[in-house]
Amino acid sequence: MQTKLAVIKKRHQDTQSHNIHQAVLRQGMSTVFERFEAQQPQCGTCNKGLSCQLCSDGPCRISAKAPLGVCGANGDVIVARNLLQLAAIGTAANNYQCRNLATILKAIGEGKSPVEIKDPGKLQRMCQGLGMDHTKPAKELAVLFADFILREIGKQTNEPMILMDLFAVDKRKEVWKEQGLYAGGPGYELLGALTKCMTNVSNDPVDLMKTALRLGLANEYVGLWGITVMQDVILGTPQLVTAESNAGCLDAGTVNIISNGHQPVFASHIMEKAASPEFQAAAREAGAKGIKLYGSLCEGQQLMNVSGSGATKEIFGGQLGNWIQEELFIATGLVDIFLMDMNCSVPTLKTYADKYGTMLISTDPAVRFPDVEAVDFDPARADQQAESILQSAIAQFRTRKADNKRVVNAPAKSGTACIAGYTTETVLTMFGNSIYTYIDEMKKGNIKGAVAVAGCTNVRHDQGGKSIERLTLELIKRDIMVIGAGCAASTHQNLCMSTKEMAKKAGKKLRSVCERYDVPPIVSYGSCTDVGKILDTVAALAWTIGCDTSQLPVAASVPEYMEQKAIADIFTSLAYGLLTHVSPAPMISGSQVVTRYLTEDMISITGGRMLLQDDPVKAADEIEVHIMANRKIIKFDE
């Protein structure tokens, strides 16, 4: 076994994760990489999207021998229907999170929760934008705004979304209306989309793809928009902060809690409680130096973005990384409690927790594990729940310190420094609080354009961050600024790429801009749901320049796409008219109709298209060509 390990490929781009990975293999555990290998060879028919399991006459697989399913559905319908289901799941998940936040905000406004609003100013501005009387007290506005969001999510008519009406770029709205894409609320769109996915309902693959584009707008103009606004209101609007990332942040001498997922409000409240003299004293009495809460996945991105000030500044221990690493965090043997909310918590976490002495707790009704305690966050009981979790964490620490046989795979104590907290506002602050300064640098060609490198990491082709790293380096080398979000941002952070020093690896012109304005060439907006904030920036540029979003010298990339929320976000990006690079390709190659629609026909529909390219360098080539072409369209290169 050790001989085999000595020659095994480096699955993780960062050394800390690689070393823990090697240790857990020696200890008889498997990770996502080994389980991926065990699944090979995977079904070629399924990989093309040509399998259907919807009815009892199936499963059906489309082939030259059997070109139609039992019901008569051809490969084009099956591929489109499968992809639409993924988009529906992702849209539902983002609006589920948005609904949860609205429920929390309403409880705060009604005085039913000890959680406090950190940015009432943003709440006032948002209410003013919606035409509400923004001079009312913050708690009253919280109820009004939350009720508005809840109505928008649930309304069951095709009345267009108010947020789309108010905040989308005018030229973009014209495109959506002309193409029949002007969407209603998420509830209305999701019911229609899932009904079309039924057996023998919609048999038009193009209509199914248009339905996915409508979901993309419902994904943005309630789900993502609502999440980003309400998290800022409750947690505080992000400010630039220097923090640490990766497993080396973990301190053996502290009570260690990891909060994993995408919903940071409960974790933030736990940190506030942990900062109290009472719990600090209890931790010291147990023999600990203190209490630390660490972020994992997108939840950590959000917590890191607001960790620069306040009572919780000393409690936040760092942002550990992306979903591929989460088993490894527990395998350090240093984690007392691992909190899990929606999403991604892999099913094997219980096996890891049992072996390495960690207590798992799920904190959202959607997340359930056999034999794992559930403490579903209730904003009305936030104090009691937070205190209970902290007491359990201290007890777990006592057990850990007393266990001489505990397996420990602690990496060298060296978190990776990174800069976080970027938003449209903080980026503009660095450019003299003027979007015109940024646009002027684009006009001069010092910044050719910008690309959002966002979304997941995956294990296909031994990636684990490799494609994210290579594409990002290629883009900044070509004077193209990169905006990171989600697990892609965690990859940047763990590889020391979210620093101002990265300007040295940028092209000469971009480097000059970075040095002049003290801004890195790679900025992290935060979580995958902060794709909403990235699109806010895109809209702001289009409004100011006076063009459509499809004409901007920008693009989106999901270089290691993995799950359903990424599919929903991809359709949001396509609806915005953006060139959208996706790798690996979604399971669509079995349908020429669907593939052509997304990669070619889309240009005449929304102005965007899907770019399918697994080679990061070739992807950068095509993205650069697109950016340069759009620069001419808006007369930046006359």
HUDA-V193670 format. One record per helix or strand of 3 or more residues. SS is the DSSP state (h for helix, s for strand). FROM is the first residue (numbers start at 0). LEN is the number of residues. If there is no record, write none. Layout:
ss:from:len
SS:FROM:LEN
SS:FROM:LEN
This chain:
ss:from:len
h:1:6
h:14:12
h:31:7
h:43:4
h:74:35
h:119:10
h:137:17
h:161:6
h:169:9
h:185:11
h:204:31
s:240:5
h:246:3
s:254:6
h:264:10
h:276:9
s:290:6
h:296:9
h:310:4
s:315:4
h:322:9
s:336:4
h:348:8
s:358:4
h:378:24
s:415:5
h:423:7
h:434:9
s:448:7
h:459:3
h:465:12
s:479:7
h:486:8
h:499:6
h:507:10
s:521:5
h:527:18
h:548:3
s:553:5
h:563:12
s:578:4
h:591:14
s:608:4
h:615:18
